[in-house]
């Protein structure tokens, strides 16, 4: 969480002030995404907030149709700030269905991404987890897997059971993290009902099964972000957060947001 400036000429620092009021030094636990921003915008956000990012998702298939030199420069900027990068699951599914998975993996590796996201979110496929993880690892790529369908509504008990079993299969095959689907709306999908209310019982089941170090919850908007942080507290790992919303999420996580300060799980505790 360090915000110490490079320059040593200043006598006072925000990092020391945060420590004095009880804000803990937290590991990066948000995976924001770039839905196709220009290079300057993404670079500026990385300069400002790289220390808060667990992994950056260069999302959707936008990177495939943008100017290739710009996409490669985005990945290089992320590397400059020691931020790993992952592709989204959409182009993976399309590549698999079109019979071009090997070509896709070669391209992702050549671009310099750290990781791919796999999933069965919108196509009728049944993946061999061990085979795909091996193909990715052979190219120096890590794997994360997305749990849940994009177009089949909110989860049921039976779906949660099946997804937990599916997640265990992918972890056993070598995937490093799992992502719980919420799309761009967090309404009528995954853990969220048609009004956007979080099903805390289902969320707890995923957290209990995998732990917050492994499972990431998609939180694409303010209500979903705040609901997950209110329920789980600081340790929850959020993803699909727009990068311009990252700082708002992180002040909420630290109890510095007006809506979080009086939440017992989030409020800073003064040092004794």
C-alpha positions as CSV (number, residue, x, y, z in Angstrom):
1,X,0.0,0.0,0.0
2,X,3.0,2.3,0.1
3,X,2.5,5.7,-1.3
4,X,5.9,7.1,-0.5
5,X,7.1,9.4,-3.3
6,X,10.5,8.8,-5.0
7,X,11.7,12.2,-3.9
8,X,13.2,12.5,-0.4
9,X,12.8,16.2,-0.2
10,X,9.4,16.1,1.5
11,X,9.2,15.6,5.3
12,X,5.6,14.4,5.6
13,X,4.1,11.4,3.8
14,X,0.6,10.1,3.3
15,X,1.8,6.6,4.1
16,X,2.9,7.6,7.7
17,X,-0.4,9.5,8.2
18,X,-2.5,6.4,7.2
19,X,-0.5,4.3,9.6
20,X,-1.1,6.8,12.4
21,X,-4.9,6.6,12.0
22,X,-4.9,2.8,11.9
23,X,-5.2,2.0,8.2
24,X,-3.5,-1.4,7.7
25,X,-0.9,-2.1,5.1
26,X,-2.8,-4.4,2.7
27,X,-1.7,-6.7,-0.1
28,X,-3.1,-5.9,-3.5
29,X,-6.5,-7.6,-3.8
30,X,-8.2,-6.0,-6.8
31,X,-7.9,-7.0,-10.4
32,X,-9.1,-4.1,-12.5
33,X,-9.7,-4.3,-16.2
34,X,-8.9,-2.2,-19.3
35,X,-11.9,-2.4,-21.7
36,X,-10.1,-0.6,-24.4
37,X,-8.8,2.6,-23.0
38,X,-6.2,4.6,-24.9
39,X,-2.5,4.0,-23.9
40,X,-2.1,7.3,-22.2
41,X,-5.1,6.8,-19.9
42,X,-4.0,3.3,-18.9
43,X,-0.4,4.3,-18.4
44,X,-1.5,7.1,-16.1
45,X,-3.7,4.8,-14.0
46,X,-0.8,2.3,-13.8
47,X,1.6,5.1,-12.6
48,X,-0.9,6.2,-10.0
49,X,-2.3,2.9,-8.7
50,X,0.0,0.0,-9.7
51,X,0.7,-0.8,-6.0
52,X,-3.0,-1.6,-5.6
53,X,-3.3,-4.0,-8.5
54,X,-3.1,-7.8,-8.1
55,X,-3.3,-8.5,-11.9
56,X,-4.6,-6.3,-14.8
57,X,-7.1,-7.8,-17.1
58,X,-6.8,-6.5,-20.7
59,X,-10.4,-7.4,-21.2
60,X,-12.9,-8.5,-23.8
61,X,-11.5,-9.0,-27.2
62,X,-10.6,-5.3,-27.7
63,X,-6.9,-5.9,-27.6
64,X,-7.2,-8.2,-30.7
65,X,-8.6,-5.4,-32.9
66,X,-6.8,-2.4,-31.4
67,X,-3.5,-1.2,-33.0
68,X,-1.2,-4.1,-32.1
69,X,1.7,-1.8,-31.3
70,X,-0.4,0.0,-28.8
71,X,-1.5,-3.2,-27.1
72,X,2.0,-4.4,-26.8
73,X,3.1,-1.1,-25.3
74,X,0.3,-1.4,-22.7
75,X,1.7,-4.7,-21.6
76,X,5.2,-3.3,-21.5
77,X,4.0,-0.4,-19.3
78,X,2.4,-2.9,-16.9
79,X,5.7,-4.8,-16.8
80,X,7.5,-1.6,-16.0
81,X,5.3,-1.3,-12.8
82,X,5.6,-5.0,-12.1
83,X,1.9,-5.6,-12.7
84,X,1.0,-9.0,-14.2
85,X,-1.5,-9.1,-17.0
86,X,-4.2,-11.5,-18.1
87,X,-6.5,-11.7,-21.1
88,X,-10.3,-12.1,-20.7
89,X,-12.1,-15.3,-21.2
90,X,-14.2,-14.3,-24.2
91,X,-11.5,-14.6,-26.9
92,X,-10.4,-17.9,-25.3
93,X,-13.8,-19.4,-25.8
94,X,-14.1,-18.1,-29.4
95,X,-10.6,-19.4,-30.3
96,X,-11.5,-22.8,-28.8
97,X,-14.8,-23.2,-30.7
98,X,-13.1,-22.0,-33.9
99,X,-10.4,-24.7,-33.6
100,X,-7.6,-22.1,-33.1
101,X,-6.7,-22.5,-29.5
102,X,-3.0,-23.3,-30.2
103,X,-2.8,-20.2,-32.3
104,X,-4.5,-18.1,-29.6
105,X,-2.1,-19.3,-26.9
106,X,0.9,-18.6,-29.2
107,X,-0.3,-15.1,-29.8
108,X,-1.0,-14.3,-26.1
109,X,2.5,-15.6,-25.2
110,X,4.1,-13.5,-28.0
111,X,2.3,-10.4,-26.8
112,X,3.9,-10.9,-23.3
113,X,0.8,-11.5,-21.2
114,X,1.3,-13.3,-17.9
115,X,-1.9,-15.3,-17.9
116,X,-5.0,-16.4,-19.8
117,X,-8.5,-16.7,-18.5
118,X,-10.4,-19.7,-19.5
119,X,-14.2,-20.3,-19.2
120,X,-17.3,-21.9,-20.5
121,X,-19.4,-18.8,-20.1
122,X,-21.2,-18.4,-23.4
123,X,-20.3,-21.4,-25.6
124,X,-21.4,-25.0,-25.4
125,X,-18.0,-26.5,-24.7
126,X,-16.6,-29.0,-22.2
127,X,-12.9,-28.3,-21.6
128,X,-10.2,-30.7,-20.6
129,X,-8.6,-28.7,-17.7
130,X,-5.3,-30.6,-17.5
131,X,-4.7,-30.4,-21.2
132,X,-5.4,-26.7,-21.5
133,X,-3.4,-25.8,-18.4
134,X,-0.5,-27.8,-19.8
135,X,-0.7,-26.1,-23.2
136,X,-0.7,-22.7,-21.5
137,X,2.1,-23.5,-19.1
138,X,4.2,-24.9,-21.9
139,X,4.1,-21.3,-23.3
140,X,5.0,-19.7,-20.0
141,X,1.4,-18.7,-19.3
142,X,-0.5,-19.0,-16.1
143,X,-4.2,-19.9,-16.0
144,X,-7.3,-18.6,-14.2
145,X,-10.8,-20.1,-14.7
146,X,-14.1,-18.2,-14.7
147,X,-17.0,-20.0,-12.9
148,X,-20.5,-19.5,-14.2
149,X,-22.5,-18.8,-17.4
150,X,-23.1,-15.3,-18.7
151,X,-26.6,-15.8,-20.0
152,X,-28.3,-18.2,-17.6
153,X,-29.3,-15.9,-14.7
154,X,-28.5,-16.0,-11.0
155,X,-27.0,-19.1,-9.4
156,X,-29.0,-21.8,-7.7
157,X,-27.9,-24.3,-5.0
158,X,-27.3,-26.9,-7.7
159,X,-25.3,-24.6,-9.8
160,X,-23.1,-23.5,-6.9
161,X,-22.5,-27.2,-6.1
162,X,-21.5,-27.9,-9.7
163,X,-19.3,-24.8,-10.0
164,X,-17.4,-25.6,-6.8
165,X,-16.6,-29.0,-8.2
166,X,-15.6,-27.5,-11.5
167,X,-13.3,-25.0,-9.7
168,X,-11.6,-27.8,-7.7
169,X,-11.0,-29.7,-11.0
170,X,-9.3,-26.6,-12.5
171,X,-7.2,-26.0,-9.4
172,X,-6.1,-29.6,-9.4
173,X,-5.1,-29.2,-13.0
174,X,-2.9,-26.3,-12.2
175,X,-5.0,-23.1,-12.5
176,X,-4.0,-20.5,-10.0
177,X,-7.2,-18.6,-9.4
178,X,-10.9,-18.8,-10.0
179,X,-13.3,-15.9,-11.0
180,X,-17.0,-15.9,-10.1
181,X,-19.0,-14.4,-12.9
182,X,-21.0,-11.2,-12.6
183,X,-20.7,-9.6,-16.1
184,X,-20.9,-5.8,-16.4
185,X,-24.2,-5.4,-14.5
186,X,-24.1,-7.6,-11.4
187,X,-27.9,-8.0,-11.9
188,X,-29.6,-11.3,-12.6
189,X,-26.3,-13.1,-13.0
190,X,-24.1,-15.2,-10.7
191,X,-24.3,-14.2,-7.0
192,X,-26.7,-11.2,-7.8
193,X,-30.5,-11.3,-8.2
194,X,-32.5,-9.2,-10.6
195,X,-32.3,-6.2,-8.3
196,X,-28.6,-6.6,-7.8
197,X,-28.7,-8.0,-4.3
198,X,-25.8,-10.2,-3.2
199,X,-26.6,-13.8,-2.2
200,X,-24.3,-13.9,0.8
201,X,-24.8,-17.6,1.5
202,X,-23.6,-18.5,-2.0
203,X,-20.7,-16.1,-1.7
204,X,-19.7,-17.7,1.6
205,X,-19.7,-21.1,0.0
206,X,-17.2,-20.1,-2.7
207,X,-15.0,-18.3,-0.1
208,X,-15.1,-21.3,2.2
209,X,-14.4,-23.8,-0.6
210,X,-11.4,-21.9,-2.1
211,X,-10.3,-19.1,0.2
212,X,-9.9,-15.4,-0.7
213,X,-6.4,-16.0,-2.0
214,X,-7.8,-18.1,-4.8
215,X,-11.3,-17.0,-5.6
216,X,-12.0,-13.6,-7.1
217,X,-15.5,-12.1,-7.2
218,X,-16.5,-10.0,-10.2
219,X,-17.7,-6.6,-8.9
220,X,-18.3,-4.4,-12.0
221,X,-20.2,-1.5,-10.3
222,X,-20.4,0.4,-7.0
223,X,-23.3,-1.6,-5.4
224,X,-21.6,-5.0,-6.1
225,X,-18.2,-3.7,-4.9
226,X,-19.5,-2.3,-1.6
227,X,-21.7,-5.3,-1.0
228,X,-18.8,-7.7,-1.2
229,X,-16.6,-5.6,0.9
230,X,-19.3,-5.0,3.5
231,X,-19.9,-8.8,3.8
232,X,-16.3,-10.1,3.7
233,X,-14.3,-7.2,4.8
234,X,-10.9,-6.2,3.6
235,X,-9.6,-9.6,2.5
236,X,-12.1,-10.2,-0.4
237,X,-10.4,-10.3,-3.8
238,X,-12.4,-8.2,-6.4
239,X,-12.1,-8.2,-10.1
240,X,-13.7,-6.7,-13.2
241,X,-13.4,-3.3,-11.5
242,X,-13.0,-0.5,-14.0
243,X,-9.5,0.9,-13.5
244,X,-10.9,4.4,-13.0
245,X,-12.9,3.0,-10.0
246,X,-9.9,1.3,-8.4
247,X,-9.1,4.1,-5.9
248,X,-12.7,4.3,-4.8
249,X,-12.7,0.6,-4.1
250,X,-9.5,0.8,-2.2
251,X,-10.5,3.7,0.1
252,X,-13.7,1.7,0.8
253,X,-11.6,-1.4,1.6
254,X,-9.5,0.7,4.1
255,X,-12.5,2.4,5.8
256,X,-11.7,5.8,4.4
257,X,-14.9,6.1,2.4
258,X,-17.8,7.8,4.3
259,X,-20.0,4.7,3.7
260,X,-17.3,2.4,5.1
261,X,-16.0,4.2,8.1
262,X,-18.7,3.0,10.4
263,X,-18.6,-0.6,9.2
264,X,-17.0,-2.8,11.8
265,X,-15.1,-4.9,9.3
266,X,-13.6,-1.9,7.5
267,X,-13.2,0.9,10.0
268,X,-9.5,1.7,10.8
269,X,-8.5,0.8,14.3
270,X,-6.2,3.2,16.1
271,X,-2.9,1.7,17.1
272,X,-2.6,1.0,20.8
